[in-house]
Amino acid sequence: MKPNMGNVDRIIRILITAVFAYLYFSGTVTGTLGLVLVILGGVFVLTSLISFCPLYTLVGINTCPAKKE
């Protein structure tokens, strides 16, 4: 898997995950929607840690900066 996520993209995903976690654990969002947000947050964290998003591959997006040689 070739990385296709840049640092800004990864940071934004981590921040969104923090918001999802806060909403769920504070009781603001509960039920099915709360579980969906927690699962989506888990996916965001996982893809941020490995710098690879399978959906980006399908759509053809690459936010990873080109390496300078």
N, C-alpha and C positions, 0 to 999 in steps of 0.2 A: 504494500500500500504506500503510494507516494503521497506525502503530505499535500493537502489542498486547502488548508486554512491558515490565514495569517494571524499574527498576534492580536490585532485589534478585534478580529472576529472571535477569537478564543476568549478574550476578556469580556466582550459583550455577552457571550453565552454564559459565562460564569456569573456575571451580574444578574442576568435574567433568571438563572437558577436560584440565586440567593433571594430574589423577589418571590419566586414561586414557593420556595421553602418557607419564607416568612408568612406568606398568605395562608399556606396550609397549616403550619404549626401554631399560628396565632388563632386559628379557628375562623378566619375571615372567609375562606373558601373551604367548603366541606363536601362530603359525598363523592359522587362520581367525578365531578369536575375537579375536585381536590386531588383525587387519585391520578387523574389524567395529567394534571400539572406536575405532580411528583414524578411520574414516569417520564414525562417529557424533560423535566429537569435532569433526571438521571442520564437520559440519552445525551443531553447537552454537555454534561460534565464528561461523560465517556468520550464523546467525539472531540471535546476540547483537549483532553489529556493525550489522545493519540494523534491529534492534528489532522484528522481525516473524517470527512463527512460523505457517506455513500450517496446521499441525495445530490450533493454538488457534482459528483461524477456523472450522474444521470442527466443533470441539467447542463453540464459543461462549464460550471463556475469554478474558478481557482483564485482564492484570495491570498495565497501564499506568494510572497515576493520572490522575484527571480534572483537566483544566486549570481553575485558578481564574480567574474573570473579575471 
